[in-house]
Amino acid sequence: MRIAQLSAKKDGFGRPFFCLCCLSVLLGGMAAQAQDTIYRCGQEYTNAPQGKAACVRVAISSAVTVIGGTRPNGAPQAVRTTSDEGTALVPSARTKTDDLPATQRERDVQARAILLQELDQAKRQQAQLQQALKDLPVGQAPEKVTAAKAAIERNQRDIDSLQRELSRRPVAANP
């Protein structure tokens, strides 16, 4: 003990230096404990998962830096919605085309025209498939009948999806 006191008097560090070192080690350990566990839930990384069953714990030895993304000017803002499955970002729906620039309005008109063409083509193909099903001989080649019915069902689903897409597209107002 006497040696420790003598060495403290010689260099001036001694007990205060020892206490400062212990304090810094203690605070450094507390800072490391302050970082929460990080989970990967699908494509999202979070420290507060909604359902831990669908999330995987990520072991990270160094700090993670999260950089917020940027939005181009005029991009629609996303709205956070809450449902039984959790929260999700849903793009806000556009209702008016009057406030869109002319080029965007032109693209919307072109997209709607393409969808209408595809819908007409799908309806014509549906009529041809139904006629081909009627023309098949009854009782012969049941696999051909099954294949024709499956093709009609697929085509009907295509027609339904095109009609849904058309209902989502804004109707262009003539400027």
C-alpha positions in Angstrom: 0.0 0.0 0.0 2.8 2.3 0.9 4.4 1.7 -2.6 1.1 2.8 -4.3 1.0 6.0 -2.3 4.6 6.8 -3.1 4.2 6.1 -6.8 1.1 8.4 -6.8 3.1 11.2 -5.4 5.9 10.7 -7.9 3.9 10.9 -11.2 0.7 12.6 -10.0 -1.7 10.1 -11.5 -2.4 7.3 -9.1 -5.9 6.9 -7.8 -7.6 9.5 -9.9 -6.2 8.0 -13.1 -7.3 4.5 -12.0 -10.8 5.7 -11.2 -11.1 7.6 -14.5 -10.0 4.4 -16.4 -12.6 2.3 -14.6 -15.3 4.9 -15.2 -14.6 5.0 -18.9 -14.7 1.2 -19.2 -18.0 1.1 -17.3 -19.6 3.8 -19.5 -18.3 2.2 -22.7 -19.9 -1.1 -21.7 -23.2 0.7 -20.9 -23.1 2.3 -24.4 -22.7 -1.0 -26.0 -25.7 -2.4 -24.1 -27.8 0.6 -25.2 -27.9 -0.7 -28.8 -31.0 -2.8 -29.2 -31.2 -6.1 -31.0 -31.9 -5.7 -34.7 -34.3 -7.9 -36.6 -34.8 -8.5 -40.3 -38.4 -8.8 -41.2 -38.6 -9.5 -44.9 -36.8 -6.6 -46.6 -37.1 -4.3 -43.6 -34.7 -4.0 -40.7 -36.1 -2.9 -37.4 -35.5 -3.0 -33.6 -39.2 -3.3 -32.8 -40.7 -6.1 -34.9 -44.5 -6.6 -35.0 -44.4 -10.3 -35.2 -41.2 -12.0 -34.0 -42.1 -15.3 -35.7 -41.6 -13.8 -39.2 -38.4 -11.9 -38.2 -34.8 -13.1 -38.0 -32.4 -11.7 -35.4 -29.4 -10.1 -37.1 -26.0 -10.3 -35.4 -24.1 -7.1 -36.0 -20.6 -6.5 -34.7 -20.4 -2.9 -35.8 -22.7 0.0 -35.9 -25.4 0.3 -38.6 -25.9 3.5 -40.4 -29.3 4.2 -41.9 -29.5 6.7 -44.7 -32.9 8.1 -45.5 -33.9 7.9 -49.1 -34.8 10.8 -51.3 -37.9 11.3 -53.4 -37.9 12.9 -56.8 -40.0 16.0 -57.1 -43.6 15.3 -57.8 -43.5 11.8 -56.5 -46.7 10.7 -54.7 -46.4 10.6 -51.0 -47.0 7.3 -49.3 -49.6 6.9 -46.5 -49.0 4.6 -43.6 -52.0 2.4 -43.0 -52.7 -0.1 -40.1 -54.5 -3.4 -40.6 -54.7 -6.8 -38.9 -51.5 -7.9 -40.7 -49.5 -4.8 -39.4 -48.6 -1.5 -40.9 -47.8 -0.8 -44.5 -47.0 2.1 -46.8 -49.6 2.6 -49.4 -49.1 5.1 -52.2 -51.7 7.8 -52.1 -54.3 7.5 -54.9 -54.5 10.2 -57.6 -57.9 11.4 -58.3 -57.5 14.5 -60.5 -55.5 14.7 -63.7 -55.9 18.5 -63.9 -52.9 19.2 -61.7 -50.6 16.8 -63.5 -48.1 18.1 -66.1 -49.0 17.7 -69.7 -46.4 15.0 -70.3 -47.8 12.8 -67.5 -51.3 13.3 -68.8 -50.1 12.2 -72.2 -48.5 9.1 -70.7 -51.7 8.2 -68.9 -53.7 8.6 -72.1 -51.2 6.3 -73.9 -51.3 3.7 -71.1 -55.1 3.7 -71.1 -55.2 3.2 -74.9 -52.8 0.3 -74.7 -54.9 -1.3 -72.0 -58.1 -0.8 -74.0 -56.4 -2.5 -77.0 -55.3 -5.5 -74.9 -58.8 -5.8 -73.4 -60.3 -5.8 -76.9 -57.8 -8.5 -78.1 -58.5 -10.6 -75.0 -62.3 -10.4 -75.6 -61.8 -11.5 -79.2 -59.6 -14.4 -78.1 -62.2 -15.3 -75.4 -64.9 -15.6 -78.1 -62.6 -17.7 -80.3 -61.8 -20.0 -77.4 -65.5 -20.4 -76.6 -66.3 -21.2 -80.2 -63.5 -23.8 -80.3 -64.9 -25.4 -77.2 -68.3 -25.7 -78.8 -66.8 -27.2 -82.0 -65.0 -30.0 -80.1 -66.7 -33.3 -80.6 -68.6 -34.5 -77.5 -67.2 -37.6 -75.7 -63.9 -37.6 -77.6 -60.6 -36.4 -76.3 -61.6 -35.2 -72.7 -58.1 -33.8 -72.2 -58.7 -31.3 -75.1 -61.9 -30.2 -73.5 -60.1 -29.8 -70.1 -57.3 -27.8 -71.8 -59.9 -25.6 -73.6 -61.8 -24.9 -70.4 -58.5 -24.0 -68.6 -57.6 -21.6 -71.5 -61.0 -19.9 -71.2 -60.6 -19.5 -67.5 -57.1 -18.0 -67.9 -58.3 -15.6 -70.5 -61.2 -14.6 -68.3 -58.8 -13.8 -65.5 -56.8 -11.7 -67.9 -59.9 -9.8 -68.9 -60.8 -9.2 -65.3 -57.3 -7.9 -64.5 -57.3 -5.6 -67.5 -60.7 -4.2 -66.4 -59.4 -3.7 -62.8 -56.3 -1.9 -64.2 -58.5 0.3 -66.4 -60.6 1.2 -63.4 -57.5 2.4 -61.5 -56.3 4.6 -64.3 -57.5 8.2 -64.3 -59.7 9.1 -67.1 -57.9 11.9 -69.0 -59.8 15.2 -69.2 -59.5 17.0 -72.5 -57.5 20.2 -71.8 
